[in-house]
Amino acid sequence: MVFFGGGWVRRHARPVTVKAAARSGAGVGRGFVSDTARVNRTTLHYVRGGTGPAVILLDGFPEDWYAYHRVMRLLAKQLTVVAVDLRGIGGSAVTTAGYDAANVAEDVHQLAERLHLEHVYVVGHYIGDMVAYAFARRYPETSRGVMMLDIPLPGPWAVGCSLKLIPLLGISIFSGRRTCLSN
């Protein structure tokens, strides 16, 4: 066993570095699992924990799911948290094609279905923003709300969108997407 971030991490058959343990999901804490799912002709790595309404966290290049590790335990107190390594990043498979936002949004949608998550919040950071936006546009029936960090969206509609507050976090997310995103 290896001591990591205030807890012990079980070693695998081959030696595991502290960094590798963190990347596998062990660095978040009890109640989180690291796994992969085959979706949309690729394999996505994700780390999942908590119970309640679902929030899917999408990383931004060059980061992976671990960019969210500090907030995941807090979110998991009231939400099901799924931090995903997007196609070609972290523990997810590298593919020769399919990196456009619409296709990666399909990856995330299929993952949500595979994990039986309904009516999800989607949070994107940097490149993950583009995927979160595509997800909301393509799957409005699946998206409860979308939060986009560190990227401006072009267009006059962005100014008039109503923002909804997640009481738990005090974070603004887009709501009323049919009004905002259809203009």
Phi, psi and omega in degrees: 000153182237136176281127182216122172050043177089006180211170181260137180245128179290132178283148176270183182303324177256158181302141179240125177281164178300319179297316179296322178297319179297316182293334182282345181116349183292339185280356183274319180133181181299144177091359178251142177236145175255130183207175175232158177220140177272114181218144172048044177064028174212175177241123179254138173265142177212160174236129187231143175194168177085176177219156180119194177305148186269142171231128179254124182258123182249127185282170176240141180300137005264023183275169172233195184306332186296343176301335181261001190302331182285335180260347186298317180296321179295315179297322185293349177294332182227356184227156166277120185252128176231109177262124189249138166274116180297162178315125176084002183240145175058234182273001178277155184291146173272133177238164181277344182208178174092024183266007177288153186302320181296318180290320178292325174298324176296320175306310184293319178299314179295324176296315178301317178295317181299324180272004179060042177261129181238145174052069190261151164276142177235127179244126178241147176233126178056249179298325177300335176299316182296322178291317178299317178297313179298322178299312181297321180290318184278331187229059182298332179288340181264335185270126174276325179185160182228135174238131182239127184250137170064032173205130176276145175257132180287158173114146182292336181297331185298329182288325186269001182292138174282143179251140179250144181260130170276110185304322182301320187256337187070035183245137179277136174227157179290132170229173183064036187299331181296323178287313185288315189273350181270349180281000000 
